[in-house]
């Protein structure tokens, strides 16, 4: 049976949390339906990183980043909502970059159909499963997660949770984060991708032209 991750899971080093979230399942309850997605791509951020929101200093909007591990930090980016979880240490967090729809005893075909209605393509048609949560804003749209409802909140076992469903990547790819401006620590390899789902994440780290040992590394034992 799935088990909800405790706050202690998140109250650890941001890179460790980012790596070990791969294979876990985010669940958001909308009315009487659980919408679920398996995490396949994450990014770790530290307060000292120039690319992090926390590096800009404490504000009321960013306060979730400075709370104990396991708080929810949401913000608007790229025209949509983005989901983060605070980690150990003030200003440290993990961004959920992309996921893959998950169907089990709590989230069946009707739930998947609702996720597709939540997040149609630009022509209003259902997105293929592999594109439904392939990006931080697409993920939030599919799951119905909104900044005003969840920013700075705690997990709620009846409404929003992350479950361990006994799924573990066979390999983890570690590479650089995406969208970090030049000169803001864009070289740091703080992005983690489930190798089994690399083709479905925001940007495939194994795409043509990428060189192992230079552009990414393979972690054999997640």
N, C-alpha and C positions, 0 to 999 in steps of 0.2 A: 504494500500500500504506500502511496505517496506520503511523505512527511514534510511538514513546513520547516523551512530553515529558521533557526533561532537567530535573535539579534547578535549573538556571540559569533555566528558565522561571518557577519559583516564587520565586526569590530576587530579586524586584523589588517595586516598590511594590504594596501590597495592592489598591488600586483598579484598577491596571492588570492585575494578575493576575486579579482577579474579572471584569473585563470581557472579557479575552481567553480565559478558560476557557469562555465561552459557545460552544457548537458542538463542544467537545471531548468525548470519550467516556471515561467511567470503565469500567474492566473489572476484574472480580473473578473469579478462577478458583475454582470449587467442585468438588472432585474433578477430573473431566476436562472440565468445561464452563466456558466463559467466559460470565459474565453481564455485560451491557453496557447503558449508558444514556447518552444525550446530555445534557450539562449545559445547562439552559435558564434557571436562576436562581441567582444567587450574592449573597453579602453580604460586604463588606470590613469588617474590624475592625482598629483600631490600639490599641496599648497605652494611649494617652492617652484613648481613648474611655471614658466612664463606663459605656457599655453592653457593654464587652468583658470577657471573663473575665480577661484579662491585667491589666486595671486594678486587680484585687483583689490583685495581687502574685504573686510566684513561689511555687509549691508544687510538690511532686513530681508531683502529678496534672496540673499545667498546664505541665510542663517542655517539652513539645513546642512550645508557643507561643513559647518563648524560644530554640529551636534554629534552625539555618540554614533558609532557605526550602526547601521540599520535604519537610518532615517531616509526618507524619499526626497530627492531634489529634482524638481522638474523646471524646465525653462523652454522658451520658444526659440527655435532655430530652423533655418531653411524652410520657413513657412509653416511649421508645425510644432508639435510638442515633442520634448525629449525627456527620457527617463534615466535617472542616476540614483545610486545608493551611496550614502556616506560610508566611509571605511574608518579604520582606526586612525586617530590623530586629527586635530583641527584642520579643516580644509582639504582633506583627502577623500577621494570618491572614485566610483566606477560608473562609467557610462555604458548603458546597454545599447550597443551599436546596431545589432540585427538579431533576428531569431527566425524560427521555422515553425509553422503551425503544428500544434500538437493535439492529437485526438486520443482520448482514453476514456475511462469510466466516468470521469467528471466532465469531460468536454467532448461531446459527440458530433456527428455530422451537422446537426442543427446549429451548434455553436460555431462550427467552421463556416457555415453559410452566413451567419450573422457577421462574422469577421470580414467576409468578402463583401457584404453589403456596406459595412462600415468604411471599406477602403477600395472602392472600384478604381479602375484605371481612368485615364484622362477622357476616354470615350464613354465612361459610365458602365463598362463591362466588368465582369468578375476578373480579378487578377489570378494568374496561375498560383498554386500554393507556394512555389519557390520564390515568388516575387511579393507575396502578401506582406511579409515583415522584413524585407530585405533593405533595411535602413532605419535609422533611429526614429524618424518621424512616421514612416510607414508602419512600424511596429506599434507605436502609440495609437495611431489612427485605427488600425485593425482591432486592437484590444479595447478601444474606447477610453484611453487614459488621457486626462486633461489636466493642464497645469493648475487651474483654480481649485480643482477637487483634491489633488493629491500632493501638491508641493508642501514640503516641511511636515508631512504627516508620517505616522508610524505604519507599519504593516498591520493589516487587519485580517485574521484568519477567515473571516466570513466575507471579505470583499476584495482584498488584494494581498497576495502572498507569493512567495517563491518556494517551490517544492523540489525536494530531491526525489526523483523517480527512478533512481538506480540506473541512470544512463551516464556513461563516461566516454569522452572522446578517445579514440585509439591513439591519436597524436594531437598535439597542440602546436599551432604555428604562432611564433612571436615575431612581431614586425613593428614598423613605425605607425603612429596614429595618423588619422586622416584629417585634412582641413586645418592643420596647424600652420599659421603664417610663418614665413621665413624669419628666422632670428628669435623665435619663441619656443625653443627646445623641440623643434620639429624632428630632430634626429633620434629622440628617445624611443626605444622599442617597447612601448607600453601597450600595444594592441595585441590581443589574443584571439585566435580564430580556431574553431573546431575544424580540424583537417578534413573530416568526413563531409563537412558542409561548406568547404571553402568556396565552391563555385556559386554559392547562394548568399554570400555575405555582401557588405557594401562594396568592397573592391577585393577581388580575388588576389591574395598574396602570391598565388602560384601561377598567375597569368604569364603569358609569354614575355620573355625579357627579364624576368626576375631571377636573381641568382642566390641560391642558398649559401648562407654564410656571410653574404653581403647585404642583401635586401631583407632577408628573413632567416630565422633559425627554426629547426624542428625540435620540439620538446617531447621526448618519447614517453615520459612517465608523468602525466598530469596529476 
